[in-house]
Amino acid sequence: MKVGTDGVLLGAWTGLRSSERRMLDIGTGTGLIALMLAQRAPEAEVTGIDIDDVSQARENGEASPWGSRLHFVQTPVQRFAPAERFDRIVSNPPFYDATLPSPDAGRTTARHTVALPFSELCDAVLRLLAPGGRFSVVLPQSEVGRFLLAAGGRLTTLRRTDVRTTPRRPAKRTLLELARTEEADGAPMVDELVIGTGEHEDYTPEYRALTRDFYLKF
């Protein structure tokens, strides 16, 4: 579970505000999304947490130009107790609750809601999010309904982008930005993003524009 399209999408799509100074990446893995946030928000302190070893994330952070603003902690988010809450929380969480676990323990943790059920993720977000804060998450489109059910009406969608790999394929991923329900106002913004044109390694102008700051090939 190294660098994947889901993480790149979330790190590039998340709508950062200039007022956001404290950011949290839940399930940081190699630190990809945390690094992208630090690159995009030059005045923000970014913390990445993971139930698994974060030594590779630390190495990547230290090798980057933003190492002084990146902090990585190995801890389950259910037990994470920072001194201050966060203006922005992001997560590329485990999913596929109904599917059979992989025989590889690492992939099972990363791909299935074993260590972090959606209900516990939502509980953690509500506990750790500062007043007026925002939560961004990427999910398989098939899991969006289950995630919102787990939120129990406590989080409301402000923005949603459904992602297709090519124009002819149905959307497989969904990007959501949410806030506490009492802080949300009005209908969510809903749109769609297509990654490729359908030709081999030919990307749409929209995907290139979104991710060009992070891909050398763009």
C-alpha positions, -999 to 999 in steps of 0.1 A, spaced: 0 0 0 25 26 -12 14 56 -34 -21 51 -49 -45 71 -69 -69 74 -40 -44 91 -18 -32 114 -46 -68 124 -54 -76 132 -18 -45 152 -12 -50 173 -43 -88 176 -41 -91 186 -5 -102 223 -4 -78 239 20 -86 273 35 -60 299 45 -73 298 81 -64 261 85 -32 258 106 -36 224 122 -42 193 100 -45 156 107 -41 126 83 -57 95 98 -41 63 85 -11 81 71 8 50 58 38 63 39 28 99 47 17 107 11 -13 128 20 3 145 49 32 155 26 8 168 0 -10 189 26 23 203 39 32 212 3 -1 230 -3 -4 248 30 30 264 38 20 277 72 2 246 85 14 219 110 5 185 97 2 154 118 -1 119 104 -12 90 126 -14 52 119 -20 21 139 10 6 120 47 16 120 52 52 108 90 50 103 87 52 66 64 82 68 90 99 91 118 91 66 97 106 38 89 137 58 125 143 69 136 140 32 111 166 21 113 204 22 85 204 48 99 181 74 99 207 102 61 210 99 53 172 97 48 150 127 40 113 126 26 93 155 20 55 157 -13 52 176 -49 41 169 -70 72 163 -94 59 189 -68 66 216 -52 97 200 -54 126 224 -36 158 211 -33 190 230 -54 209 204 -80 199 179 -76 202 141 -90 226 115 -88 199 88 -89 162 91 -83 139 61 -85 101 57 -81 74 31 -97 49 54 -99 11 54 -131 -2 37 -148 -32 22 -165 -43 54 -185 -71 36 -156 -87 17 -133 -115 27 -101 -104 44 -68 -108 25 -44 -135 37 -18 -107 40 -22 -90 74 -9 -56 62 -33 -54 33 -62 -66 54 -56 -37 78 -53 -13 49 -83 -25 29 -109 -37 54 -126 -20 83 -110 -43 109 -91 -18 130 -112 13 122 -149 7 116 -166 37 99 -186 44 132 -153 47 151 -138 69 124 -167 93 126 -166 93 164 -129 102 162 -134 130 136 -161 146 158 -139 144 188 -108 158 171 -123 184 147 -121 220 159 -152 243 157 -157 252 120 -133 224 109 -137 203 79 -132 165 72 -122 152 38 -124 115 29 -121 92 -2 -143 61 -4 -154 35 -29 -187 48 -42 -204 15 -30 -194 24 6 -206 60 7 -241 51 20 -227 29 47 -203 56 58 -230 83 60 -252 58 79 -223 54 104 -221 92 108 -256 91 121 -266 125 109 -237 141 129 -217 150 98 -232 166 67 -217 166 32 -206 201 19 -190 189 -13 -190 156 -33 -170 145 -64 -177 112 -80 -146 98 -98 -146 78 -130 -114 61 -144 -126 67 -180 -158 83 -195 -173 49 -203 -169 34 -168 -192 40 -139 -178 60 -109 -157 39 -86 -146 64 -60 -162 93 -42 -145 123 -25 -164 139 3 -159 171 23 -180 171 55 -187 194 85 -206 190 117 -243 190 108 -250 221 129 -223 240 111 -235 230 76 -257 254 55 -273 247 21 -272 219 -4 -238 202 -11 -218 210 -42 -218 179 -64 -197 172 -95 -177 145 -113 -141 139 -123 -129 117 -151 -92 106 -147 -84 92 -182 -97 96 -217 -98 58 -224 -65 58 -243 -34 43 -228 -19 67 -202 -39 96 -216 -53 117 -188 -80 143 -190 -72 180 -187 -92 181 -155 -72 154 -138 -39 169 -150 -49 203 -137 -58 188 -103 -27 168 -98 1 185 -118 18 199 -87 24 163 -76 32 143 -107 65 149 -125 50 135 -158 25 164 -158 
